[in-house]
Amino acid sequence: DIREAFVGLGYQPNHIHIISKEESFIYFVLSLKKDIWNNRVGMFDLSDVSLTYYEMLANRNARKLFVSAESENMDEAFNLQILSNPSGAKLADKILTSVAEKVMDKKQFSAIFLTGQVFSEHDWAENFISFLCSRGRVYLDTNIFAKGAAFKGVDLANENSIYNIVATCEGRLKSDIYIDVVSGGKEAKIYLGKAGDFWNEPTTELLLVPDNSEIIDINVVSVDGKDKKNIPILLDFLPKRPIKTRRIFLKSSFLNNKIMNLEIADAGFGDMYPATDAKRNIEVSIWD
C-alpha cells in the first residue's frame, strides 16, 4: 500500500494524498491561462505499454468551477520500437490519426495536449498532429502528470484553495447523495457523499429514528443538478415498534463511484426495546 509505505518513511498520514492521472491532468490544465481551458480539452498519453485518451470539460456556476475529466485506454496501443524504421513510423502515424478521428469525432477543443517522452521527437506523427491542429491548439509537454500533482500539492498546502473547484474524475464521486431528515425541529440534509469527494474516504455512521415509515429515501443529484434520482430503501426486515421508538444504525460506504453499500441494523430503544440481531447489507446502484 502506497500510504503505508510513506508512513513508514516518516510522513504523517494526513499529509499523504493520492490522486488519479485524471486529476493531475485537471490541475495541470487549470494552472494555465483560461483561454486554454475555456472549452473542451483533450490529451493523448503514449508510452510503450499504453495509449490513453483524456478529455476534460469545465463549467462554472455562481460560486465554484465544476471540472470533469475522463480517460479511455485504447486497444490500438503499439510497441514504440516500430518507430525505429520508416514503415513502422508511418503505421504508427496512421494508427494515432485513426484513434483521434474516432474519439474526437466532430467535437471542437480549446486545446489538445500530447504527453509521453515519445512525443519529444514527433516528426513521425505528421498526419496525426495535422488532424489535431484542425480541432484546436496543440501543445506538447512530456511531464504533465508530475506537474499536475505538484500544482495539487501547492493547492492542498494553502489555507484556502487556489482553484476552488469540484473535480469529478477517477476516484471521486460524481453526484451528491443525501437523506432528508428533521433535526431540532428543522428540515435538513445529511450527506452520505458529495460530488468531488473521494469515494473511498471514511464511512458515514448515523443513528436515525424513522417516523411512521418503512422506507429511507436516498436522494441522488448529479453534479450539474440536471439529473435527480430517489432510491427507496425498505426497512421491513426490522422489528415492528410504535412510532418514534424504532431506532436504526446506518453505515454507508462506497465500493466505487457508482455503487454504495448500506449497512442497516436495529439499534433498539433504551431498556424499553433492546437491540435485536436484525440487520442487512444493501448494495445501491447510484446510477444505472
ABEGO torsion letter per residue (X at the ends): XAAAAAAAAGBBAAABBBBBAAAAAAAAAAABBAAAAABBBBBBBBBAABBBBBBBBBBBBAABBBBBBBBBBBAABBBAAAAABAAAAAAAAAAAAAAAAAAAEABBBABBBBBEAAAABAAAAAAAAAAAAAAEBBBBBAAAAAAAAAAAAAAAABABBAAGBBBBBBGBBABBBBBBBBBGGBBBBBBABBBGBBAABBBBBBBBBBBBBABBBBBBBBAAGABBBBBBBBAAABBBBBBGABBBBBBBBBABAABBBBBBBBAEBEAABBBBABBBBBBBBABX
